[in-house]
């Protein structure tokens, strides 16, 4: 009987062919490459293998293509600059890939594209979540004229994973050209503050435009965070790995319930003065399990907040208007941000919670010049075609088409409730009063008397559109005590059937 392949005891010697394989594999490891390790340490970065080790459960990594070498044989390159395989994160399977910046600046090559293609095809068939460290400088120029494989599926396969399985791109250093394109094809991008990112690197920019820039000047991470290209900005690679693991946890179904917040505080979040703003993040924190809120794109489109949370251990996506910015009015960036978040949650059957407090779509020529006509329709298209169950809580203002897009009854929420502070309107009541009663107001010569009459009419309209008035006309399923909001959301989540098993994706996720 032959000895089991995994048995090593009792072997006093190793055959030459096995010894050659083991030695070649050992040469690719960090311990065998002290100079490369030192170079990374000097710049304050981790190696590809250190990043993977920080994410995966110990001993769970099955590597693909460890013995691969550059097609351009005169050049050395451990694993041809791409470490890739499958492992476990918190006991759940996940695929990983990391370009190795110590091998020709993390560039993409004939062989490492073949490795990526092989892994991504396995990822697609098994519907594995993917974490991809994309640091690198695009195509490797040394292999431009190498007579070998002349095509790659990498970018196409990354696009095909959209909505099929969660994907996370991590950028911890310089990431340009094809490497940046891979990051942009991921569902979310996590970047460290030292990262730089761009579709054209400094040499190409200098050749095309005559601008001599460092990578950090060309595409700093903070700039990409502010414009929405980077979803999450972190301090270092350790935090990036931890955040990637945490992000994936929202797509695995229920976990153990977390600690509940002090829900009584929700009663005082909305100010009694209607003109005062408040931070909607306080509402989210008063509903979610403590420490479970993960906000995506926090510095982009600040009139909206999009967060992944857990309520009683159940994952949920929360999308909210933010009264602290533009009074919660929905401009083009906010519509884009909300639409993409709906698409993300719907693709992976993550239930949603809408928190509505908006005076409507942003008005004015500057807003129209951003193509708001088109951008605002994106959120409605995403919401109207979403099949994932959601609950809507209207907190205060619910005006115009902005309110209509924020989980209104025509979008068929599974539960539609409001707080006592709700006020409805096709537009702001004072504006409506001026339009509807234009002739009456024009006939009042005294400006102070005219203004007093405007306010009187507006207040009458408001009384007809309060939470109680709307509830009496059965335009809400319920008006609730703000302190009961978490309990209401838990009851909604507990009422849901498990998502239907899927062998194929529902839809792709808009990259923007």
SEPAMI-489328 format. One record per residue (C-alpha): residue number from 1; x, y, z. Coordinates in Angstrom, 1 decimal. Layout:
! residues N
 seq      X      Y      Z
 NUM      X      Y      Z
...
***
This chain:
! residues 512
 seq      X      Y      Z
   1    0.0    0.0    0.0
   2    1.4    3.4   -1.0
   3    2.1    6.0    1.7
   4   -0.5    8.8    2.0
   5    0.6   11.9    0.2
   6    0.4   14.1    3.3
   7    2.4   11.8    5.5
   8    5.9   13.0    6.2
   9    6.9   10.9    9.2
  10    9.3    8.1    8.6
  11   10.9    9.6    5.5
  12   14.6    9.8    6.0
  13   15.3   11.1    2.6
  14   13.6   13.1   -0.2
  15   13.8   12.1   -3.8
  16   15.6   14.5   -6.1
  17   12.6   15.4   -8.1
  18   10.6   16.3   -4.9
  19   13.6   18.1   -3.5
  20   13.8   20.3   -6.6
  21   10.1   21.3   -6.3
  22   10.4   22.0   -2.6
  23   13.5   24.1   -3.1
  24   11.9   26.1   -5.9
  25    8.8   26.8   -3.8
  26   10.9   27.9   -0.9
  27   12.7   30.4   -3.1
  28    9.5   32.3   -3.7
  29    8.8   32.8    0.0
  30    9.6   36.0    1.9
  31   12.2   34.3    4.1
  32   14.2   33.4    1.0
  33   14.1   37.0   -0.3
  34   15.6   39.2    2.5
  35   16.6   42.0    0.1
  36   13.0   42.3   -1.3
  37   11.6   42.2    2.2
  38   14.0   44.9    3.3
  39   13.0   47.2    0.4
  40    9.3   46.9    1.4
  41   10.2   47.6    5.0
  42   12.1   50.7    4.1
  43    9.0   52.2    2.4
  44    6.7   51.1    5.2
  45    4.8   48.6    3.1
  46    4.0   44.9    3.5
  47    4.8   42.2    1.0
  48    2.1   40.4   -1.0
  49    2.4   37.3    1.2
  50    2.3   39.4    4.4
  51   -1.0   40.9    3.2
  52   -2.5   37.6    2.4
  53   -1.4   36.1    5.7
  54   -3.0   39.0    7.6
  55   -6.4   38.2    6.0
  56   -6.6   34.5    5.8
  57   -7.1   32.0    8.6
  58   -3.7   30.4    9.5
  59   -2.9   27.3    7.4
  60   -5.8   27.7    5.0
  61   -4.0   29.1    1.9
  62   -4.0   26.9   -1.2
  63   -1.7   28.7   -3.7
  64   -2.1   28.6   -7.4
  65    1.0   29.0   -9.7
  66    3.6   29.4   -7.0
  67    6.3   28.0   -9.4
  68    5.4   30.4  -12.3
  69    8.3   32.4  -13.7
  70    8.4   35.3  -16.1
  71    8.1   34.5  -19.8
  72   11.1   36.8  -20.4
  73   13.5   34.2  -19.1
  74   16.5   36.5  -18.6
  75   14.6   38.1  -15.7
  76   13.9   36.6  -12.2
  77   10.6   36.9  -10.5
  78    9.1   34.9   -7.6
  79    5.7   33.5   -8.7
  80    6.0   35.9  -11.6
  81    4.8   38.8   -9.4
  82    1.3   37.5   -8.5
  83    0.5   35.5   -5.4
  84   -2.9   33.9   -5.8
  85   -5.1   31.2   -4.4
  86   -8.0   30.2   -2.1
  87   -8.2   30.2    1.7
  88  -10.6   30.9    4.5
  89  -11.6   34.1    6.4
  90  -13.4   33.5    9.7
  91  -14.0   29.9    8.5
  92  -15.6   31.0    5.2
  93  -14.0   30.4    1.8
  94  -12.5   33.3   -0.1
  95  -10.2   33.8   -3.0
  96   -7.2   36.1   -2.8
  97   -4.7   37.6   -5.3
  98   -1.9   40.1   -4.7
  99    0.5   41.7   -7.1
 100    4.0   41.6   -5.7
 101    5.7   45.0   -6.0
 102    9.1   43.5   -5.3
 103    8.8   41.7   -8.7
 104    9.2   44.2  -11.5
 105    7.1   46.8   -9.6
 106    4.0   44.6   -9.5
 107    3.6   44.8  -13.2
 108    1.2   42.5  -15.2
 109    2.8   40.0  -17.5
 110    2.0   37.1  -19.9
 111    2.3   34.4  -17.2
 112    0.8   36.3  -14.3
 113   -2.2   37.2  -16.5
 114   -2.6   33.5  -17.2
 115   -2.5   32.8  -13.4
 116   -5.1   35.5  -12.8
 117   -7.3   34.1  -15.6
 118   -7.1   30.6  -14.1
 119   -8.0   31.8  -10.6
 120  -10.8   34.1  -11.7
 121  -12.4   31.3  -13.7
 122  -12.4   29.1  -10.6
 123  -13.8   32.0   -8.6
 124  -16.6   32.5  -11.1
 125  -17.5   28.8  -11.1
 126  -17.5   28.5   -7.3
 127  -19.0   32.0   -6.7
 128  -16.1   32.8   -4.2
 129  -15.7   36.2   -2.7
 130  -12.5   37.8   -3.9
 131   -9.9   40.1   -2.2
 132   -7.4   41.6   -4.7
 133   -4.3   43.7   -3.7
 134   -3.8   45.6   -6.9
 135   -0.6   47.6   -6.3
 136    1.5   47.7   -9.5
 137    2.5   49.6  -12.6
 138    0.4   48.1  -15.4
 139    1.8   46.1  -18.2
 140    5.4   44.9  -17.9
 141    7.3   46.5  -20.9
 142   10.0   43.9  -20.9
 143    7.5   41.4  -22.3
 144    6.0   43.5  -25.1
 145    7.8   41.5  -27.8
 146    7.8   38.0  -26.1
 147    6.5   35.4  -28.5
 148    4.0   33.7  -26.1
 149    0.3   34.0  -25.0
 150   -0.9   37.2  -26.6
 151   -4.3   37.7  -24.9
 152   -5.7   37.7  -21.4
 153   -9.2   37.3  -19.8
 154   -8.4   39.0  -16.6
 155  -10.3   42.2  -17.1
 156  -13.2   40.5  -18.7
 157  -13.4   37.9  -15.9
 158  -13.3   40.7  -13.3
 159  -16.2   42.4  -15.0
 160  -18.1   39.1  -15.1
 161  -17.8   38.8  -11.3
 162  -19.8   42.0  -10.9
 163  -22.9   41.0   -8.9
 164  -21.9   37.3   -9.0
 165  -19.7   37.3   -5.9
 166  -18.5   40.1   -3.6
 167  -15.1   41.6   -4.7
 168  -12.8   43.9   -2.7
 169   -9.9   45.8   -4.2
 170   -7.1   46.9   -1.8
 171   -4.6   49.6   -2.8
 172   -1.7   50.1   -0.4
 173    0.9   51.7   -2.7
 174    1.3   52.8   -6.3
 175   -1.4   51.4   -8.5
 176   -1.7   52.5  -12.2
 177   -3.0   51.4  -15.6
 178   -4.2   47.8  -15.8
 179   -3.7   47.3  -12.0
 180   -5.9   50.3  -11.3
 181   -8.5   49.0  -13.8
 182   -8.8   45.8  -11.7
 183   -9.3   47.9   -8.6
 184  -12.0   49.8  -10.4
 185  -13.8   46.6  -11.4
 186  -14.2   45.6   -7.7
 187  -17.4   46.2   -5.7
 188  -15.4   48.4   -3.2
 189  -11.9   49.8   -3.1
 190  -10.1   50.0    0.2
 191   -7.0   52.3    0.1
 192   -4.4   53.3    2.6
 193   -3.5   56.9    3.0
 194   -0.1   56.3    1.3
 195   -1.8   54.8   -1.8
 196   -1.8   56.5   -5.2
 197   -4.1   55.4   -8.0
 198   -4.6   56.3  -11.7
 199   -5.4   55.0  -15.1
 200   -2.2   56.6  -16.6
 201    1.0   56.6  -14.6
 202    3.5   59.5  -14.4
 203    5.6   58.4  -17.5
 204    2.6   58.3  -19.7
 205    1.3   61.6  -18.3
 206    4.6   63.3  -18.9
 207    4.8   61.9  -22.5
 208    1.3   62.9  -23.4
 209    0.9   66.2  -21.5
 210    4.4   67.3  -20.5
 211    3.5   67.2  -16.8
 212    6.2   65.9  -14.5
 213    4.4   64.5  -11.5
 214    5.1   62.0   -8.8
 215    2.5   59.1   -8.3
 216    1.4   60.7   -5.1
 217    0.8   64.1   -6.8
 218   -1.0   62.4   -9.7
 219   -3.5   60.3   -7.8
 220   -3.4   60.6   -4.0
 221   -5.8   58.4   -2.1
 222   -7.5   61.4   -0.3
 223   -8.5   62.9   -3.6
 224  -10.0   59.6   -4.8
 225  -11.9   59.2   -1.6
 226  -13.4   62.7   -1.9
 227  -14.6   62.0   -5.5
 228  -16.0   58.6   -4.7
 229  -13.5   56.3   -6.4
 230  -12.2   55.0   -3.1
 231  -14.9   53.6   -0.8
 232  -12.9   53.2    2.4
 233   -9.7   55.0    3.4
 234   -7.6   53.4    6.1
 235   -4.2   54.1    7.8
 236   -2.3   51.0    6.8
 237   -2.3   47.4    5.4
 238   -3.2   45.8    8.7
 239   -6.4   47.9    8.9
 240   -7.1   47.2    5.2
 241   -7.0   43.5    5.8
 242   -9.2   43.7    8.9
 243  -11.7   45.9    7.0
 244  -11.8   43.6    4.0
 245  -12.7   40.7    6.4
 246  -15.3   42.8    8.1
 247  -16.9   43.9    4.7
 248  -17.2   40.3    3.6
 249  -19.1   39.5    6.8
 250  -22.1   41.5    5.6
 251  -22.6   39.1    2.7
 252  -22.7   35.8    4.7
 253  -26.2   36.0    6.2
 254  -27.1   36.1    9.9
 255  -24.5   36.0   12.7
 256  -24.8   36.1   16.5
 257  -26.8   39.2   17.7
 258  -24.7   42.1   18.7
 259  -25.1   44.5   21.6
 260  -28.1   46.8   21.3
 261  -27.7   50.6   21.4
 262  -29.6   52.9   23.7
 263  -32.7   53.3   21.5
 264  -34.3   55.8   23.8
 265  -31.9   58.4   22.5
 266  -33.7   58.3   19.1
 267  -36.5   60.3   20.6
 268  -34.3   63.4   20.8
 269  -32.4   63.1   17.5
 270  -34.8   65.2   15.4
 271  -34.8   68.8   16.8
 272  -38.1   70.4   17.8
 273  -37.1   73.4   15.7
 274  -37.9   72.3   12.1
 275  -35.1   74.4   10.7
 276  -32.4   72.8   12.7
 277  -30.2   70.1   11.1
 278  -29.1   66.9   12.8
 279  -26.7   64.1   11.9
 280  -28.6   61.1   10.4
 281  -25.6   58.9   11.5
 282  -27.1   59.1   15.1
 283  -30.2   57.5   13.8
 284  -28.3   54.7   12.2
 285  -26.2   54.1   15.3
 286  -29.4   54.0   17.3
 287  -30.8   51.1   15.2
 288  -27.7   49.0   14.5
 289  -25.8   46.6   16.7
 290  -23.1   48.5   18.5
 291  -19.9   48.7   16.4
 292  -21.5   47.2   13.4
 293  -21.9   50.3   11.2
 294  -19.6   50.4    8.1
 295  -20.1   53.5    6.1
 296  -19.1   53.5    2.4
 297  -17.9   56.6    0.6
 298  -18.3   58.8    3.6
 299  -16.6   61.9    2.1
 300  -18.3   61.6   -1.3
 301  -21.8   62.9   -1.9
 302  -22.3   64.1    1.6
 303  -26.0   64.7    1.2
 304  -26.5   61.0    1.5
 305  -25.2   58.3    3.8
 306  -24.8   54.6    2.8
 307  -23.8   52.1    5.4
 308  -23.7   48.4    5.9
 309  -24.9   47.4    9.4
 310  -26.1   44.5   11.5
 311  -29.3   44.5   13.4
 312  -29.6   41.6   15.8
 313  -26.7   40.0   13.9
 314  -28.7   40.3   10.6
 315  -26.8   42.2    7.8
 316  -28.6   45.1    6.3
 317  -27.9   48.1    4.0
 318  -29.0   51.5    5.2
 319  -29.4   54.5    2.8
 320  -30.3   57.8    4.3
 321  -30.6   61.5    3.5
 322  -28.2   63.7    5.5
 323  -29.8   66.9    6.8
 324  -26.3   68.2    7.8
 325  -25.4   68.8    4.1
 326  -27.7   70.7    1.7
 327  -30.5   70.0    4.2
 328  -30.7   66.5    2.8
 329  -31.5   67.7   -0.7
 330  -30.6   65.2   -3.4
 331  -27.9   66.4   -5.8
 332  -26.4   64.4   -8.6
 333  -23.6   62.9   -6.5
 334  -26.1   61.8   -3.8
 335  -28.3   60.2   -6.4
 336  -25.4   58.3   -7.9
 337  -24.2   57.1   -4.5
 338  -27.7   55.9   -3.4
 339  -28.3   54.2   -6.8
 340  -25.1   52.2   -6.7
 341  -25.7   51.2   -3.0
 342  -29.2   49.9   -3.9
 343  -27.6   47.9   -6.7
 344  -24.9   46.5   -4.5
 345  -27.4   45.4   -1.8
 346  -29.9   44.0   -4.3
 347  -27.3   42.0   -6.2
 348  -26.4   40.0   -3.0
 349  -29.9   39.9   -1.4
 350  -29.0   42.2    1.5
 351  -32.2   43.7    2.9
 352  -32.4   47.5    3.1
 353  -33.5   50.3    5.3
 354  -34.4   53.7    3.8
 355  -34.2   56.6    6.2
 356  -36.0   59.5    4.5
 357  -35.6   63.2    5.4
 358  -35.3   65.3    2.2
 359  -36.7   68.6    0.9
 360  -36.5   67.0   -2.6
 361  -34.1   67.1   -5.5
 362  -31.6   70.0   -5.5
 363  -32.8   73.0   -7.3
 364  -31.1   75.7   -9.4
 365  -29.0   76.2  -12.5
 366  -25.8   74.9  -11.0
 367  -27.5   71.6  -10.1
 368  -29.1   71.3  -13.5
 369  -25.7   71.8  -15.1
 370  -24.7   68.5  -13.4
 371  -27.2   66.6  -15.5
 372  -29.5   66.1  -12.5
 373  -32.3   65.1  -14.9
 374  -30.3   62.0  -15.7
 375  -28.6   61.3  -12.4
 376  -31.8   61.5  -10.4
 377  -33.4   58.9  -12.6
 378  -30.6   56.5  -11.7
 379  -31.8   56.1   -8.1
 380  -35.4   55.6   -9.2
 381  -34.4   53.0  -11.8
 382  -32.4   51.1   -9.2
 383  -35.1   51.3   -6.6
 384  -38.0   50.4   -8.9
 385  -36.2   47.3  -10.2
 386  -34.9   46.1   -6.9
 387  -36.4   42.8   -5.6
 388  -34.7   42.7   -2.2
 389  -37.1   43.5    0.6
 390  -36.8   46.8    2.4
 391  -38.4   48.9    5.1
 392  -38.8   52.7    4.9
 393  -38.7   55.0    8.0
 394  -39.6   58.6    7.2
 395  -37.9   60.8    9.8
 396  -39.0   64.3    9.0
 397  -39.3   65.9    5.5
 398  -40.7   64.0    2.6
 399  -41.0   66.4   -0.2
 400  -41.4   66.0   -4.0
 401  -39.7   63.5   -6.2
 402  -36.8   63.2   -3.7
 403  -39.2   61.6   -1.2
 404  -40.7   59.5   -4.0
 405  -37.3   57.9   -4.7
 406  -36.5   57.3   -1.0
 407  -38.5   54.1   -0.5
 408  -42.0   55.6   -0.9
 409  -45.2   53.4   -1.2
 410  -45.1   53.2   -5.0
 411  -41.8   51.3   -4.6
 412  -43.6   48.7   -2.5
 413  -41.6   48.6    0.8
 414  -42.4   45.6    2.9
 415  -43.1   48.0    5.8
 416  -43.7   51.7    5.6
 417  -43.6   53.7    8.9
 418  -42.9   57.2   10.0
 419  -41.9   59.2   13.1
 420  -44.2   61.7   14.7
 421  -42.0   64.5   13.2
 422  -43.0   63.6    9.6
 423  -44.2   66.3    7.2
 424  -45.2   65.7    3.6
 425  -45.4   68.0    0.6
 426  -45.1   68.1   -3.1
 427  -42.6   70.9   -2.3
 428  -41.8   73.1    0.7
 429  -45.0   74.5    2.1
 430  -44.0   78.2    1.9
 431  -43.1   77.8   -1.8
 432  -46.4   76.0   -2.4
 433  -48.3   78.8   -0.6
 434  -46.7   81.4   -2.9
 435  -47.6   79.5   -6.0
 436  -51.1   78.3   -5.1
 437  -52.2   81.6   -3.5
 438  -50.3   83.9   -5.8
 439  -53.2   86.2   -6.6
 440  -54.4   86.5   -3.1
 441  -50.9   87.4   -1.8
 442  -50.2   89.8   -4.7
 443  -53.3   91.8   -3.6
 444  -51.8   92.5   -0.2
 445  -49.7   95.7   -0.4
 446  -48.1   95.6    3.0
 447  -45.0   93.3    2.8
 448  -45.2   92.3    6.5
 449  -48.9   91.5    6.2
 450  -48.2   89.5    3.0
 451  -45.4   87.6    4.7
 452  -47.7   86.8    7.7
 453  -50.4   85.5    5.3
 454  -47.8   83.3    3.5
 455  -46.8   81.7    6.8
 456  -50.4   81.3    7.8
 457  -51.3   79.5    4.6
 458  -48.1   77.4    4.8
 459  -48.9   76.3    8.3
 460  -52.4   75.3    7.3
 461  -50.9   73.1    4.6
 462  -48.4   71.6    7.0
 463  -51.2   70.6    9.5
 464  -52.9   68.7    6.7
 465  -49.7   66.8    6.0
 466  -48.4   65.8    9.4
 467  -47.7   62.2   10.5
 468  -51.1   62.0   12.2
 469  -53.0   63.4    9.2
 470  -51.3   61.1    6.8
 471  -51.8   58.1    9.1
 472  -55.5   58.8    9.4
 473  -55.7   58.6    5.6
 474  -53.8   55.3    5.8
 475  -50.7   56.6    4.0
 476  -48.5   54.8    6.5
 477  -48.5   51.3    7.9
 478  -47.8   52.9   11.3
 479  -46.4   55.9   13.1
 480  -43.9   54.7   15.6
 481  -42.1   55.9   18.7
 482  -38.6   56.6   17.5
 483  -37.3   54.5   20.4
 484  -39.1   51.5   18.9
 485  -37.4   51.8   15.5
 486  -34.8   49.1   16.1
 487  -37.5   46.7   17.3
 488  -39.6   47.5   14.2
 489  -36.6   46.8   12.0
 490  -35.9   43.5   13.8
 491  -39.5   42.4   13.3
 492  -39.2   43.2    9.6
 493  -36.0   41.2    9.3
 494  -37.5   38.3   11.2
 495  -40.4   38.2    8.8
 496  -38.3   37.7    5.8
 497  -37.9   34.2    4.1
 498  -34.4   33.1    3.3
 499  -33.2   34.4   -0.1
 500  -33.8   32.0   -3.0
 501  -30.7   29.9   -3.9
 502  -28.9   31.3   -6.9
 503  -26.8   29.6   -9.5
 504  -26.4   32.9  -11.5
 505  -26.3   36.5  -10.6
 506  -29.4   38.8  -10.5
 507  -27.6   41.7  -12.2
 508  -24.3   43.5  -12.5
 509  -23.4   46.4  -10.1
 510  -22.8   49.8  -11.7
 511  -19.1   50.5  -11.3
 512  -20.0   54.1  -10.4
***
